[in-house]
Amino acid sequence: MNKKLLFTVAAIPAAFIVPTVAGAEEVSAVLVTGTNTVNETLKASIEKLPANTIINKYQWYYVESESGSSTTTNKPISGATMASFTIPAEAAGKTIFVEAISTTGTTFKSESRTINTLELEITQPTFDTTSNFVAPNETIRVTGAKVTDKGGAKLQSSQITYSYQWFYKVGESFTIINGATGGTYKIPADALEKGMKDFIVKVQAKVGPAVVESDVSAPLTVSKEPSDTLINDIKTIRISDSKYNVTTFESFKAEVDLLEKKYQELSAAAKANVTNYDVLKRALADIEAISKLNEKVNKVKEVSEKDLPKYIAEIEDTYNKFDLLLRSLDLGDVLYTNIKDILKEPADIAEIAEVRRLNQAIVALLSYENALVKYVPTSMESLKTAVGAIETDIAKLSKNYQVTVQNQTILNEAKQDIKKIEQFIKLFDKLSVNNTPSKQVTTAKSIRTAYEKLTYKQLQLVPATYVTQLLEAENAEENQIYYLNAEINRYLGEESYPINPSAETWQDHVKVVNKIIADYKTLTKNSAAKIIGYQSILTLQKDLKAAEKIIKDMVAYNNLKLTSGVAASKLQSTYSSTLKAYNKLTSLQQSLVYNADEFLRNSPDVTVDGNGKEPADKAAAEALKVDIAKFADITKYSFTQLETAVNAATATYKSLSSSARKYVTNYHLLTAASKDISGVKSFHKKVQTAREEMDVAKQAKKIETVEKAYAKLPANQQHLAKPQYEDLLNNRLVDENAPNLSTLNGKIGALVSDDLYTVSLQEIQNLSAQYNKLSASDKKLITNASILTAAVADVKKVETFMKQYDKSFASNPSTVIKAFTKLTAKQMNLVSQDTRQKIIEADKNQQKANETALGLIEAINLLVQNGDYVADLQTKVTSIRADYDKLSSSEKSIVKNYSKLTQAESDLKKVAEVHALHEAIPAENGETARKAWQTAYGKLSKKLEILYNNLYPNDL
């Protein structure tokens, strides 16, 4: 295959290759197939062209004759360049042919053919109205006027062009309406006034060169008759503005529905002419409203008891919104009577008695002891049973009376207290004797926190077994506390540790100390506070590390001395540096260096090489060396003695010749002693500063600083500074008011007994003040500090409560009572007994007031009977209002049906205002005023209409 040729041919657009057909006759013409009708498709066929002819272009032509001549012209048809050609409308009656052009430029032509002419037909125009009548200002649209071709051409709407002309009748003829040439026409609003009563339209259609004209349409007549008739019919459905013209509801509904149907059949313009349609629309809405309410009343028996009160209230509320006009559809007050029959006001004497019994049963759940409130049922189970029984009886009451049961707050609090105790008991699931002591104490701590948040009432419900279990868990660490205190005491001393360590026992002591610290860290905070001397053990741990380093250095020195060939200078420097480090240790640290005596006795032998020459002052140098050697044991000196000796030795040393100074081989002892003197002098300044402070508290803090500084002094300096230090401690200022720590700790520990405070609020504040004056170190000795911290927090809560009490108790005791019930048992105990008693009395008085309020509830309910107000409504409302206004704000809150009283007052005011309109009607020319009264009267609900008629019968 010649791929290059194939590619070239394939690249030619819209070209066809005519295959070679053996024995075919070669015809030099293009054949055209198809029907010569507009919108049909003609196709050019090249099957008869020479073999291997490639056609790449087509062109269709019109054959047009020149005017007045037999000469013809071939006019290319724009866009007709394909093998197929859809005949356009403009080609109707014209002669056409097609040319096919090959790639070599050869043109092949088809025979000419003439397209059928169009013979158009059009139907009579019609309109988009449902009748032959139209209203002024109505817009009419032409429909119909359908165009077809007798020859069967399938015309498309886009090919048809319409033109219109509207006419109106003058006499017996029709005259053209200038400018009315569209498919729609708006009837003039004043057509009837201008005598333009009948209208027609004529339509012309054009498809290509063909044109057809329709017959005129049937005439449309302009008339207001449908609107005017409907207006008059609507007027008949009312007798007055407040009453429908109704004999039976069914016939009235049928009549209104028929009028609505007629209205909807009108055109938009005709509807706009119905000026009283709002009357018909209101009638439709009223029919629907009263029908729906009737349906709802009929279904009342299907409603559950739970939903019935709300369902009935909705029915009553809906009917009360009906005005006089709507209620005129309720013939004979049938619907109103049915509604009254299903209304049940809470006036049942038996239910009132049951409410009173339940009120007393709720109050009887509580008792008062030592001005504190607790439950009469002594266990959680018995309280739960009592509450459940009361709630069951409340549920048996009607819905209206359930809300009148008072003191339900007591019931709710009881249920909350039961739930609180159940949650509290659940905490004990985490407590087990199999746990470690620290875990037991930690768990007990969280339980204790929850326990102390319980109110006094709640505490009484906690079973005693759980309290015992809590106490046992809290004391689970006592054995460990005893052991640690004994171990710590075994290791502590004032100037030296009493353990006398050795190389063999050293690691044992280190392990014991580390274990004490590790065991201490497992203790709870409260238990850790009972450990005495823990900080000293931490110091011992550090001292062991410091002493161990010196011990190793001394061993290294001894080994070095036993090593032959070691230079004397190296031996001397090693000894000096080790001795220097040893002298920096505190006395406690030095007591741990078990090889110190051996080291001190094993000082290096130092010889001086004078190169054969001896200085003249050698004897003086050796005498000074003897004096300095005494500084190796500072304990034989007082500070003053050492300072004098050091000063003298220093002066002597300075007077020696440089060669003689070499013989003072223990000069390092002199420099060490000088540093000790300097260190002690610095310490003495701190002592003097503390001694000069005359404020007890400030001096105590400064003495603390001195104590810390003394503990850090090296042993030699501690010895030299001790007289001044002890003198400071023995002669410190004494605060006559300062508490005895043991006594203070005991008083704090005794703050609580049987889960209640044993002292007053003021005593707790006094103990807190004493504790706050203590130094930081003294505070650490108060092991019961956590008890004091909790007590101070409770004092703040009680102080906040007392502020509320002082501010609100007289005016609004209920808020104070509510706040009091939220206090914990211990917090309540801090409130004075006199105050607690006043709160209890106020609570009891509220319960008594509840009975008064219950009577008012009953009186208010009786204002309405069977859906209507009682006859002497004004008198009863005035009396109830007077009694209600005497109640306190908290007592008023009990009257849950207060809105019924205000509704009655509002209704009395409404009918009085309508009556005032009647009173204002003048004797003459009073139609306008009477109309205003009638309108207002017509807007009254049925309930208010009856009330009005009872109060002002002469107005009717």
VENRAVEN-V666927 format. One record per backbone hydrogen bond with DSSP energy under -0.5 kcal/mol. CO is the residue of the C=O (numbers start at 1). NH is the residue of the N-H. Records with the same first field share a line. If there is no record, write none. Layout:
# VENRAVEN-V666927
CO=NH ; NH
This chain:
# VENRAVEN-V666927
1=3
2=6
3=7
4=8
5=9
6=10
7=11
9=12
11=13
12=15
16=18 ; 55
17=19
18=52
20=22
21=24
25=27
27=29
30=111
31=45
33=43
35=37
36=116
37=40
38=154
40=87
42=85
43=33
45=31
46=49
48=27
50=53
53=18 ; 55
54=56 ; 103
55=16
57=101
59=99
60=77
61=97
62=64 ; 75
63=95
64=73
66=69
71=66
73=64 ; 75
74=76
75=62
76=78
77=80
79=81
80=60
81=58
83=44
85=42 ; 87
87=39
88=91
89=92 ; 209
91=94
94=115
95=63
96=113
97=61
98=110
99=59
100=108
101=56 ; 57
102=105
106=102
108=100
109=30
113=96
115=93
118=120
119=150
121=148
124=145
125=218
126=143
132=221
134=223
135=138
138=187
140=185
141=128
143=126
146=123
148=121
149=152
153=149 ; 155
156=159 ; 160
157=160
159=208
160=162
161=206
163=204
165=202
166=177
167=200
168=175
170=173
173=170
175=168
176=178
177=180
179=181
180=166
181=164
183=142
185=140 ; 187
187=137
188=191
190=194
191=196
192=195
195=197
197=222
198=169
199=220
200=167
201=217
202=165
203=214
204=163
205=212
206=161
207=210
210=207
212=205
215=125
220=199
221=134
224=228
225=229
226=230
227=231
228=232
229=233
230=234
231=235
232=236
233=236
234=237
235=238
237=245
240=243
243=239 ; 240
244=246
248=252
249=253
250=254
251=255
252=256
253=257
254=258
255=259
256=260
257=261
258=262
259=263
260=264
261=265
262=266
263=266
267=271
268=272
269=273
270=273
271=274
273=275
274=277
276=279 ; 280
277=281
278=282
279=283
280=284
281=285
282=286
283=287
284=288
285=289
286=290
287=291
288=292
289=293
290=294
291=295
292=296
293=297
294=298
295=299
297=300
299=302
300=303
304=308
305=309
307=311
308=312
309=313
310=314
311=315
312=316
313=317
314=318
315=319
316=320
317=321
318=321
319=322
323=327
324=328
325=328
326=329
327=330
329=331
330=333
331=334
333=337
334=338
335=339
336=340
337=341
338=342
339=342 ; 343
345=347
348=352
349=353
350=354
351=355
352=356
353=357
354=358
355=359
356=360
357=361
358=362
359=363
360=364
362=365
363=366
365=376
367=374
369=372
372=369
374=367
379=383
380=384
381=385
382=386
383=387
384=388
385=389
386=390
387=391
388=392
389=393
390=394
391=395
392=396
393=397
394=397
398=401 ; 402
399=403
401=404 ; 405
402=405
407=410 ; 411
408=412
409=413
410=414
411=415
412=416
413=417
414=418
415=419
416=420
417=421
418=422
419=423
420=424
421=425
422=426
423=427
424=427
425=428
426=429
427=430
428=431
432=435
436=440
437=441
438=442
439=443
440=444
441=445
442=446
443=447
444=448
445=449
446=450
447=451
448=452
449=453
450=453
451=454
454=825
455=459
456=460
458=461
459=462
461=380
463=466 ; 467
464=468
465=469
466=470
467=471
468=472
469=473
470=474
471=475
473=476
475=478
477=481
478=482
479=483
480=484
481=485
482=486
483=487
484=488
485=489
486=490
487=491
488=491 ; 492
497=500
502=506
505=509
506=510
507=511
508=512
509=513
510=514
511=515
512=516
513=517
514=518
515=519
516=520
517=521
518=522
519=522 ; 523
520=523
524=528
525=529
527=530
528=531
530=532
531=533
533=537
534=538
535=539
536=540
537=541
538=542
539=543
540=544
541=545
542=546
543=547
544=548
545=549
546=550
547=551
548=552
549=553
550=554
551=555
552=556
553=557
554=558
555=559
556=560
557=561
558=562
559=563
560=563
563=566
567=571
568=572
569=573
570=574
571=575
572=576
573=577
574=578
575=579
576=580
577=581
578=582
579=583
580=584
581=584
582=585
583=716
585=715
586=590
587=591
589=592 ; 593
590=593
592=594
593=596
595=599
596=600
597=601
598=602
599=602
600=603
604=606
605=607
607=609
608=610
610=613
615=618
617=621
618=622
619=623
620=624
621=625
622=626
623=627
624=628
625=629
626=630
627=630
628=631
629=632
630=633
632=634
633=636
634=637
638=642
639=643
640=644
641=645
642=646
643=647
644=648
645=649
646=650
647=651
648=652
649=653
650=654
651=655
652=656
653=656
657=661
658=662
659=662
660=663
661=664
663=665
664=667
666=669 ; 670
667=670 ; 671
668=672
669=673
670=674
671=675
672=676
673=677
674=678
675=679
676=680
677=681
678=682
679=683
680=684
681=685
682=686
683=687
684=688
685=689
686=690
687=691
688=692
689=693
690=693
694=696
695=699
696=700
697=701
698=702
699=703
700=704
701=705
702=706
703=707
704=708
705=709
706=710
707=711
708=712
709=712 ; 713
710=713
714=718
715=719
716=720
717=721
718=722
721=725
722=726
723=727
724=728
725=729
726=730
727=731
729=732
733=735
734=736
735=738
739=741
740=744
741=745
742=746
743=747
744=748
745=749
746=750
748=751
749=752
751=758 ; 759
753=756
756=753
760=764
761=765
762=766
763=767
764=768
765=769
766=770
767=771
768=772
769=773
770=773 ; 774
771=774
775=779
776=780
778=781
779=782
781=783
782=785
784=787 ; 788
785=789
786=790
787=791
788=792
789=793
790=794
791=795
792=796
793=797
794=798
795=799
796=800
797=801
798=802
799=803
800=804
801=805
802=806
803=807
804=808
805=809
808=812
812=815 ; 816
813=817
814=818
815=819
816=820
817=821
818=822
819=822
820=823
824=828
825=829
826=830
827=830 ; 831
828=831
832=836
833=837
834=838
835=839
836=840
837=841
838=842
839=843
840=844
841=845
842=846
843=847
844=848
845=849
846=850
847=851
848=851 ; 852
849=853
850=854
851=855
852=856
853=857
854=858
855=859
856=860
857=861
858=862
860=863
861=864
863=870
865=868
868=865
870=873
871=873
872=876
873=877
874=878
875=879
876=880
877=881
878=882
879=883
880=884
881=885
882=886
883=886
884=887
888=892
889=893
891=894 ; 895
892=895
894=896
895=898
897=900 ; 901
898=901 ; 902
899=903
900=904
901=905
902=906
903=907
904=908
905=909
906=910
907=911
908=912
909=913
910=914
911=915
912=916
913=917
914=918
915=919
916=920
918=921
926=930
927=931
928=932
929=933
930=934
931=935
932=936
933=937
934=938
935=939
936=939
937=940
938=324
941=945
942=946
943=947
944=948
945=949
946=950
947=951
948=952
952=955
953=956
